[in-house]
Amino acid sequence: MSIPTRTTTPPTLDSALTERLLNASLLLAPLAYIAVDSSYAVRGWDDGPTAAMHIIAAALYGIAAIKLVSMTSGRTQAILLVVAVLGVVGNAGVGENTLHVALGGNDLFDANGPANVFKTLGFFFPLTFLVAAFALRTRTPAWWPALLSLGAALFPIAHVANISWLAVIDAVLMLLALGTLTRVIRR
């Protein structure tokens, strides 16, 4: 005699809801970064509350990166996925370092050895957008990958040198590029 088993289907994601969330992240992430960079500009690059917002903005950019990955295919998609994950970790790590400094800890950007890994990961964040611009160049108008590439190039310049006004301009450029992607992309 066998005992009847109850079969249940695993829960699935609501693809329409997930798609709306991913699309919204293309607006929310750069908007969050405008707020973060504006706060850093006003409160200083070692402000704790801004660093906390920075970590949340990095998470939102993680969702936006998933959207970008989903819009590519093949080897490029695999490369973009790896670069994006490293970039999100690096971006959040920079926010964590700022939070650490704000609370009286040492600045990892002044340290050597293992801290070099941390510093290197931060550059994968703008690299995510350069790879995405390259990957989506044939499916978007010519101005779109150029705008995203410009935003990606300005990011490390503004943030490594702590140039507040340039960081805010960069965040606006990223908003213009990412915020228009779902409207300009050719299927």
QUIUR-V411216 format. One record per residue. N is the residue number from 1. PHI is phi in radians with two decimals (* if undefined). BURIAL is b if it has 24 or more other ideal C-beta (glycine too) atoms within 12 Angstrom, else e. Layout:
# QUIUR-V411216
n=N phi=PHI burial=BURIAL
n=N phi=PHI burial=BURIAL
This chain:
# QUIUR-V411216
n=1 phi=* burial=e
n=2 phi=-1.76 burial=e
n=3 phi=-1.56 burial=e
n=4 phi=-1.13 burial=e
n=5 phi=-1.87 burial=e
n=6 phi=-1.70 burial=e
n=7 phi=-1.70 burial=e
n=8 phi=-2.16 burial=e
n=9 phi=-1.52 burial=e
n=10 phi=-1.16 burial=e
n=11 phi=-1.15 burial=e
n=12 phi=-2.09 burial=e
n=13 phi=-1.35 burial=e
n=14 phi=-1.33 burial=e
n=15 phi=-1.08 burial=e
n=16 phi=-1.18 burial=e
n=17 phi=-1.15 burial=e
n=18 phi=-1.09 burial=e
n=19 phi=-1.09 burial=e
n=20 phi=-1.11 burial=e
n=21 phi=-1.11 burial=e
n=22 phi=-1.09 burial=b
n=23 phi=-1.12 burial=b
n=24 phi=-1.10 burial=e
n=25 phi=-1.10 burial=b
n=26 phi=-1.18 burial=b
n=27 phi=-1.68 burial=b
n=28 phi=-1.15 burial=b
n=29 phi=-1.10 burial=b
n=30 phi=-1.18 burial=b
n=31 phi=-1.10 burial=b
n=32 phi=-1.09 burial=b
n=33 phi=-1.25 burial=b
n=34 phi=-1.06 burial=b
n=35 phi=-1.10 burial=b
n=36 phi=-1.10 burial=b
n=37 phi=-1.15 burial=b
n=38 phi=-1.14 burial=b
n=39 phi=-1.17 burial=b
n=40 phi=-1.04 burial=b
n=41 phi=-1.09 burial=b
n=42 phi=-1.47 burial=e
n=43 phi=-1.74 burial=e
n=44 phi=1.80 burial=e
n=45 phi=-1.38 burial=b
n=46 phi=-2.11 burial=b
n=47 phi=-1.48 burial=b
n=48 phi=-1.09 burial=b
n=49 phi=-1.04 burial=e
n=50 phi=-1.18 burial=b
n=51 phi=-1.07 burial=b
n=52 phi=-1.11 burial=b
n=53 phi=-1.10 burial=b
n=54 phi=-1.03 burial=b
n=55 phi=-1.11 burial=b
n=56 phi=-1.16 burial=b
n=57 phi=-1.10 burial=b
n=58 phi=-1.10 burial=b
n=59 phi=-1.13 burial=b
n=60 phi=-1.10 burial=b
n=61 phi=-1.17 burial=b
n=62 phi=-1.08 burial=b
n=63 phi=-1.17 burial=b
n=64 phi=-1.08 burial=b
n=65 phi=-1.12 burial=b
n=66 phi=-1.06 burial=b
n=67 phi=-1.08 burial=b
n=68 phi=-1.08 burial=b
n=69 phi=-1.05 burial=b
n=70 phi=-1.17 burial=b
n=71 phi=-1.65 burial=b
n=72 phi=-2.04 burial=b
n=73 phi=-2.66 burial=e
n=74 phi=1.15 burial=e
n=75 phi=-1.07 burial=e
n=76 phi=-1.06 burial=b
n=77 phi=-1.09 burial=e
n=78 phi=-1.11 burial=e
n=79 phi=-1.11 burial=b
n=80 phi=-1.07 burial=b
n=81 phi=-1.06 burial=b
n=82 phi=-1.13 burial=e
n=83 phi=-1.08 burial=b
n=84 phi=-1.12 burial=b
n=85 phi=-1.10 burial=b
n=86 phi=-1.09 burial=b
n=87 phi=-1.15 burial=b
n=88 phi=-1.16 burial=b
n=89 phi=-1.08 burial=b
n=90 phi=-1.12 burial=b
n=91 phi=-1.11 burial=b
n=92 phi=-1.11 burial=b
n=93 phi=-1.10 burial=b
n=94 phi=-1.13 burial=b
n=95 phi=-1.09 burial=b
n=96 phi=-1.11 burial=b
n=97 phi=-1.07 burial=b
n=98 phi=-1.08 burial=b
n=99 phi=-1.08 burial=b
n=100 phi=-1.07 burial=b
n=101 phi=-1.13 burial=b
n=102 phi=-1.07 burial=b
n=103 phi=-1.61 burial=e
n=104 phi=1.71 burial=e
n=105 phi=-1.47 burial=e
n=106 phi=-1.35 burial=e
n=107 phi=-1.54 burial=e
n=108 phi=-1.15 burial=b
n=109 phi=-1.23 burial=b
n=110 phi=-1.62 burial=e
n=111 phi=-1.69 burial=e
n=112 phi=-2.02 burial=e
n=113 phi=1.21 burial=e
n=114 phi=-1.02 burial=e
n=115 phi=-1.12 burial=e
n=116 phi=-1.14 burial=e
n=117 phi=-1.11 burial=e
n=118 phi=-1.00 burial=b
n=119 phi=-1.14 burial=b
n=120 phi=-1.16 burial=e
n=121 phi=-1.03 burial=b
n=122 phi=-1.02 burial=b
n=123 phi=-1.33 burial=b
n=124 phi=-1.23 burial=b
n=125 phi=-1.09 burial=b
n=126 phi=-1.17 burial=b
n=127 phi=-1.07 burial=b
n=128 phi=-0.94 burial=b
n=129 phi=-1.35 burial=b
n=130 phi=-1.15 burial=b
n=131 phi=-1.13 burial=b
n=132 phi=-1.12 burial=b
n=133 phi=-1.07 burial=b
n=134 phi=-1.12 burial=b
n=135 phi=-1.15 burial=b
n=136 phi=-1.76 burial=b
n=137 phi=-1.06 burial=b
n=138 phi=-1.48 burial=e
n=139 phi=-1.90 burial=e
n=140 phi=-2.31 burial=b
n=141 phi=-1.09 burial=e
n=142 phi=-1.01 burial=e
n=143 phi=-1.23 burial=e
n=144 phi=-1.20 burial=b
n=145 phi=-1.13 burial=b
n=146 phi=-1.14 burial=e
n=147 phi=-1.15 burial=b
n=148 phi=-1.14 burial=b
n=149 phi=-1.12 burial=b
n=150 phi=-1.10 burial=b
n=151 phi=-1.05 burial=b
n=152 phi=-1.12 burial=b
n=153 phi=-1.23 burial=e
n=154 phi=-1.29 burial=b
n=155 phi=-0.96 burial=b
n=156 phi=-1.17 burial=b
n=157 phi=-1.07 burial=e
n=158 phi=-1.17 burial=b
n=159 phi=-1.49 burial=b
n=160 phi=-1.24 burial=e
n=161 phi=-1.54 burial=e
n=162 phi=0.97 burial=e
n=163 phi=-1.67 burial=e
n=164 phi=-1.01 burial=b
n=165 phi=-1.12 burial=e
n=166 phi=-1.24 burial=b
n=167 phi=-1.10 burial=b
n=168 phi=-1.19 burial=b
n=169 phi=-1.06 burial=b
n=170 phi=-1.04 burial=b
n=171 phi=-1.08 burial=b
n=172 phi=-1.18 burial=b
n=173 phi=-1.07 burial=b
n=174 phi=-1.14 burial=b
n=175 phi=-1.10 burial=b
n=176 phi=-1.10 burial=b
n=177 phi=-1.27 burial=b
n=178 phi=-1.20 burial=b
n=179 phi=-1.17 burial=b
n=180 phi=-1.77 burial=b
n=181 phi=-0.98 burial=b
n=182 phi=-1.17 burial=b
n=183 phi=-1.55 burial=e
n=184 phi=-1.77 burial=b
n=185 phi=-1.21 burial=b
n=186 phi=-1.65 burial=e
n=187 phi=-1.28 burial=e
